[in-house]
Amino acid sequence: MSAVRRALPEDAAEVLRLRQVMIDSLSSGGGSGGGSADWHAESLPTLRRRLSEPDGGFAAFVVDHPERAGALAALVAGTIEYRIGRAGDPHGAVGYVFSVATDPDARRRGYARACMDELLAWFRARGVARIQLTASADAAPLYASLGFRPKPDPLMELLM
């Protein structure tokens, strides 16, 4: 399997492409409804800037596509948010996982799991004690195997 690595600013266009793959898979009609090129172009500078901040509260981990040079096979992104502390989490650092996507022709190879492992390690290294995500029915088994548990709403959480 290809190695997981932290996404770089030059990966931004591919990160947006995989984000669109995820969005399209969640939409009822299977498509984005148009306008994707507009938001991609507008998002690109901000994403490049965020990917260039190694110590910021945002990270994306990717796997290069093994059959297509310059393309990504998988993506996982996450952020760290501050929420006022509470019992069991006095520092209030909460991780949120989003944009988990695998290129359709690179699925079932363990790429999403490998990227999730790297993102979880990134959260741990930054003292995050609680990680949340919203899971699709197709992705829920992967997250459950990583220790996430359903909550009363679609949000799942991993206590570390």
Summary of the structure (lengths in Angstrom):
residues: 160
radius of gyration: 15.7
end to end distance: 27.2
largest distance: 48.2
contacts: 454
relative contact order: 0.16
helix: 36%
strand: 28%
